[in-house]
Amino acid sequence: MNDLKPVSIPEDAPYVNALLLQMIRGVEEVLGENGLKAVLRISGLERYIDNLPENNLEKGVLAREYARLNAAVEEFTGRAGKGMLQRIGRASFRWGVKEQSAVMGLAGIALKALPQRIRKRAVLLGIRKGLMDVVDFGLVDVQDQDGVLVYTDYACVICHTRHSDHPICHLYIGSLGEAMVYATGKDYRDFEIVETHCRAKGDGFCRFEIRDRE
Ligand SMILES: [Zn+2]
C-alpha cells in the first residue's frame, strides 16, 4: 500500500459544477430525459431540471448532493441499479472526454506516443491529476501491483455521507472501465474491475482493482 491517509470531507463540502454536469449527462444518456428529471426530483436537485449546471469549475453544488444523485439512480432503477450506474459511469466518462478533456486530466496525454503496456496507467494518472486539480479535497493514488492496476480514491464523492454494508461506487467502476477502453481501444468487458474497499462501509478509501480478463 502507501502512506496516504483518509480524507475527512466536511459534511457540507462544495463540489465542482463540471463534475456534476458530467454525471447528469451520463444519466440523461442512459435513463433518458424523463429518467433524468425523475432522479433529480428524488434527490432534491429540482433546481437543475431544464437548467443544467454550467460546464465550469465553480462550486455550485454540494458533495453530498452529488452523492445523493448517485443514490437516487439506484432507488429509481431498483435491482438494475448497479448495472445502470456502471453504464452511466461509462457514458459520463465518454462525454467528459469530448467536452471536458482538461478537467479529465487527459488533455496533455499523447497516448499514441506511449507503449501499449503503460497507456492504462497513464490514463489513470491523468484522471488522478484532473480530480486533484479541480477538487480541493481530492486525493487519489494509482499503483501497478504486478500487473493489477490499483486505483484508490481517498476522498470519493460518490459515497460521501452514504452508508452500506457493501461497496456502492458502481458509477466509478463504469468510468474506470471506460478509461481502460480509452487507453487501449478494447471493449470494457475485457476488463474486470472490483471495488474492494468503500468509504460507505467504513473503509478509509474506495479502492478498485483493475485486471485484464483473459
Ligand atoms: Zn466507494
Residues whose N, C-alpha, C, O or C-beta is under 5 A from the ligand:
A	BS01	ZN	C156 C159 I168 C169 H197 C198 R199 A200 C206
